[in-house]
Amino acid sequence: MVDVRVHNPYGWSAPVAAGRYAYGLPTITAVSPAGGPAAGGIKVTLTGTNLADSTAVTFGTGRNGTGLACTATSCTVTAPAGTASTKVSVQAVNAAGTSPVDNRTQYAYGS
């Protein structure tokens, strides 16, 4: 996301939240590792596009990862606790929206 600012003979406009522009939906093409313990706590790396301004990474409905750090093409996040023996969709969220669900974006919780 970038600030959209105006320049005139008096200088630059101030950056404001309403003047932010998002380049597009985030996409995730890989999740590594693709699973971990039900207790969570595993560092997970997501690979994809438009990830730099991600504000959250979800592991299924209502479960946000913690310690989010992103670049344009990857995010590192700590997986939250989950239900043993289940697979959940991992999705990134930015100002443009939420990444689509894809078979490559699944995370499996072990026992």
MIKOLDREN-539607 format. One record per residue (C-alpha): residue number from 1; x, y, z. Coordinates in nm, 4 decimals. Example, Ala and Ser with C-alpha at 12.3 -4.5 7.8 and 13.67 -1.06 7.14 Angstrom:
<sites>
<site><num>1</num><u>1.2300</u><v>-0.4500</v><w>0.7800</w></site>
<site><num>2</num><u>1.3670</u><v>-0.1060</v><w>0.7140</w></site>
</sites>
This chain:
<sites>
<site><num>1</num><u>0.0000</u><v>0.0000</v><w>0.0000</w></site>
<site><num>2</num><u>0.1259</u><v>0.3472</v><w>-0.0780</w></site>
<site><num>3</num><u>0.0312</u><v>0.7012</v><w>0.0206</w></site>
<site><num>4</num><u>-0.1271</u><v>0.9059</v><w>-0.2561</w></site>
<site><num>5</num><u>-0.0179</u><v>1.2669</v><w>-0.2103</w></site>
<site><num>6</num><u>-0.0602</u><v>1.5866</v><w>-0.4085</w></site>
<site><num>7</num><u>0.2146</u><v>1.8376</v><w>-0.4834</w></site>
<site><num>8</num><u>0.1491</u><v>2.2036</v><w>-0.5615</w></site>
<site><num>9</num><u>0.3523</u><v>2.5267</v><w>-0.5330</w></site>
<site><num>10</num><u>0.2953</u><v>2.5236</v><w>-0.1555</w></site>
<site><num>11</num><u>0.4366</u><v>2.1741</v><w>-0.0995</w></site>
<site><num>12</num><u>0.3126</u><v>1.8204</v><w>-0.0514</w></site>
<site><num>13</num><u>-0.0182</u><v>1.7179</v><w>0.1010</w></site>
<site><num>14</num><u>-0.0018</u><v>1.5293</v><w>0.4278</w></site>
<site><num>15</num><u>-0.0409</u><v>1.1499</v><w>0.4152</w></site>
<site><num>16</num><u>-0.3801</u><v>1.0395</v><w>0.5493</w></site>
<site><num>17</num><u>-0.5448</u><v>0.6987</v><w>0.5875</w></site>
<site><num>18</num><u>-0.8083</u><v>0.7821</v><w>0.3244</w></site>
<site><num>19</num><u>-0.5307</u><v>0.8573</v><w>0.0760</w></site>
<site><num>20</num><u>-0.3803</u><v>0.5069</v><w>0.0768</w></site>
<site><num>21</num><u>-0.3822</u><v>0.2870</v><w>-0.2352</w></site>
<site><num>22</num><u>-0.3584</u><v>-0.0912</v><w>-0.2356</w></site>
<site><num>23</num><u>-0.2136</u><v>-0.2576</v><w>-0.5451</w></site>
<site><num>24</num><u>-0.4272</u><v>-0.5680</v><w>-0.5326</w></site>
<site><num>25</num><u>-0.5473</u><v>-0.8707</v><w>-0.3458</w></site>
<site><num>26</num><u>-0.2807</u><v>-1.0776</v><w>-0.1773</w></site>
<site><num>27</num><u>-0.2265</u><v>-1.4247</v><w>-0.3193</w></site>
<site><num>28</num><u>-0.0621</u><v>-1.7224</v><w>-0.1537</w></site>
<site><num>29</num><u>0.1014</u><v>-1.9905</v><w>-0.3674</w></site>
<site><num>30</num><u>0.2780</u><v>-2.1937</v><w>-0.0966</w></site>
<site><num>31</num><u>0.2660</u><v>-2.2558</v><w>0.2796</w></site>
<site><num>32</num><u>0.5760</u><v>-2.3994</v><w>0.4492</w></site>
<site><num>33</num><u>0.5645</u><v>-2.6064</v><w>0.6554</w></site>
<site><num>34</num><u>0.2224</u><v>-2.7275</v><w>0.5477</w></site>
<site><num>35</num><u>0.1343</u><v>-2.8409</v><w>0.8979</w></site>
<site><num>36</num><u>0.2273</u><v>-2.8494</v><w>1.2624</w></site>
<site><num>37</num><u>0.1093</u><v>-2.9423</v><w>1.6125</w></site>
<site><num>38</num><u>-0.2416</u><v>-2.8603</v><w>1.7325</w></site>
<site><num>39</num><u>-0.0833</u><v>-2.6437</v><w>2.0027</w></site>
<site><num>40</num><u>0.0389</u><v>-2.4022</v><w>1.7322</w></site>
<site><num>41</num><u>0.3525</u><v>-2.1963</v><w>1.7871</w></site>
<site><num>42</num><u>0.5255</u><v>-2.2998</v><w>1.4629</w></site>
<site><num>43</num><u>0.6785</u><v>-2.0329</v><w>1.2352</w></site>
<site><num>44</num><u>0.5116</u><v>-2.0587</v><w>0.8936</w></site>
<site><num>45</num><u>0.6324</u><v>-1.8945</v><w>0.5715</w></site>
<site><num>46</num><u>0.3831</u><v>-1.7972</v><w>0.3036</w></site>
<site><num>47</num><u>0.4948</u><v>-1.7301</v><w>-0.0522</w></site>
<site><num>48</num><u>0.2882</u><v>-1.5292</v><w>-0.3007</w></site>
<site><num>49</num><u>0.2232</u><v>-1.1772</v><w>-0.4294</w></site>
<site><num>50</num><u>0.0969</u><v>-0.8457</v><w>-0.2897</w></site>
<site><num>51</num><u>0.1864</u><v>-0.9550</v><w>0.0628</w></site>
<site><num>52</num><u>0.3886</u><v>-0.6511</v><w>0.1808</w></site>
<site><num>53</num><u>0.0933</u><v>-0.4668</v><w>0.3321</w></site>
<site><num>54</num><u>-0.0818</u><v>-0.7663</v><w>0.4840</w></site>
<site><num>55</num><u>-0.2437</u><v>-0.6810</v><w>0.8141</w></site>
<site><num>56</num><u>-0.3369</u><v>-1.0357</v><w>0.9151</w></site>
<site><num>57</num><u>-0.2934</u><v>-1.4007</v><w>0.8242</w></site>
<site><num>58</num><u>-0.5785</u><v>-1.6304</v><w>0.9204</w></site>
<site><num>59</num><u>-0.5635</u><v>-2.0045</v><w>0.9835</w></site>
<site><num>60</num><u>-0.9254</u><v>-2.0981</v><w>0.9294</w></site>
<site><num>61</num><u>-1.2128</u><v>-1.8840</v><w>1.0508</w></site>
<site><num>62</num><u>-1.1310</u><v>-1.6574</v><w>1.3432</w></site>
<site><num>63</num><u>-0.7738</u><v>-1.7771</v><w>1.4062</w></site>
<site><num>64</num><u>-0.5113</u><v>-1.5124</v><w>1.3374</w></site>
<site><num>65</num><u>-0.1429</u><v>-1.5896</v><w>1.3299</w></site>
<site><num>66</num><u>0.0903</u><v>-1.3735</v><w>1.5398</w></site>
<site><num>67</num><u>0.4253</u><v>-1.2047</v><w>1.4824</w></site>
<site><num>68</num><u>0.3410</u><v>-1.1143</v><w>1.1229</w></site>
<site><num>69</num><u>0.6352</u><v>-0.9912</v><w>0.9099</w></site>
<site><num>70</num><u>0.5900</u><v>-0.9506</v><w>0.5332</w></site>
<site><num>71</num><u>0.7680</u><v>-0.8498</v><w>0.2147</w></site>
<site><num>72</num><u>0.6104</u><v>-0.8188</v><w>-0.1294</w></site>
<site><num>73</num><u>0.6447</u><v>-1.1938</v><w>-0.1939</w></site>
<site><num>74</num><u>0.6504</u><v>-1.3618</v><w>0.1484</w></site>
<site><num>75</num><u>0.5145</u><v>-1.3485</v><w>0.5021</w></site>
<site><num>76</num><u>0.6391</u><v>-1.5167</v><w>0.8157</w></site>
<site><num>77</num><u>0.3825</u><v>-1.5745</v><w>1.0890</w></site>
<site><num>78</num><u>0.3420</u><v>-1.7965</v><w>1.3954</w></site>
<site><num>79</num><u>0.0553</u><v>-2.0436</v><w>1.3615</w></site>
<site><num>80</num><u>-0.2161</u><v>-2.0239</v><w>1.6286</w></site>
<site><num>81</num><u>-0.3494</u><v>-2.3304</v><w>1.8104</w></site>
<site><num>82</num><u>-0.5988</u><v>-2.5381</v><w>1.6152</w></site>
<site><num>83</num><u>-0.8053</u><v>-2.8551</v><w>1.6285</w></site>
<site><num>84</num><u>-0.6074</u><v>-3.1781</v><w>1.5984</w></site>
<site><num>85</num><u>-0.6396</u><v>-3.3740</v><w>1.2735</w></site>
<site><num>86</num><u>-0.7920</u><v>-3.0869</v><w>1.0735</w></site>
<site><num>87</num><u>-0.6878</u><v>-2.8857</v><w>0.7695</w></site>
<site><num>88</num><u>-0.7634</u><v>-2.5156</v><w>0.7478</w></site>
<site><num>89</num><u>-0.7258</u><v>-2.2543</v><w>0.4747</w></site>
<site><num>90</num><u>-0.4509</u><v>-1.9986</v><w>0.5269</w></site>
<site><num>91</num><u>-0.5395</u><v>-1.6524</v><w>0.3940</w></site>
<site><num>92</num><u>-0.3653</u><v>-1.3152</v><w>0.3926</w></site>
<site><num>93</num><u>-0.5580</u><v>-0.9914</v><w>0.4415</w></site>
<site><num>94</num><u>-0.4642</u><v>-0.6448</v><w>0.3145</w></site>
<site><num>95</num><u>-0.6569</u><v>-0.3247</v><w>0.2371</w></site>
<site><num>96</num><u>-0.7618</u><v>-0.4620</v><w>-0.1040</w></site>
<site><num>97</num><u>-0.9187</u><v>-0.7750</v><w>0.0483</w></site>
<site><num>98</num><u>-0.8483</u><v>-1.1368</v><w>0.1394</w></site>
<site><num>99</num><u>-0.6478</u><v>-1.3880</v><w>-0.0613</w></site>
<site><num>100</num><u>-0.8534</u><v>-1.6560</v><w>-0.2345</w></site>
<site><num>101</num><u>-0.8790</u><v>-2.0067</v><w>-0.0929</w></site>
<site><num>102</num><u>-0.6615</u><v>-2.2532</v><w>-0.2827</w></site>
<site><num>103</num><u>-0.5565</u><v>-2.6157</v><w>-0.2231</w></site>
<site><num>104</num><u>-0.1972</u><v>-2.4911</v><w>-0.1933</w></site>
<site><num>105</num><u>-0.2941</u><v>-2.2719</v><w>0.1019</w></site>
<site><num>106</num><u>-0.3940</u><v>-2.5457</v><w>0.3451</w></site>
<site><num>107</num><u>-0.2354</u><v>-2.5980</v><w>0.6880</w></site>
<site><num>108</num><u>-0.2794</u><v>-2.9347</v><w>0.8628</w></site>
<site><num>109</num><u>-0.2944</u><v>-2.9530</v><w>1.2412</w></site>
<site><num>110</num><u>-0.1506</u><v>-3.2721</v><w>1.3834</w></site>
<site><num>111</num><u>-0.2379</u><v>-3.4368</v><w>1.7108</w></site>
</sites>
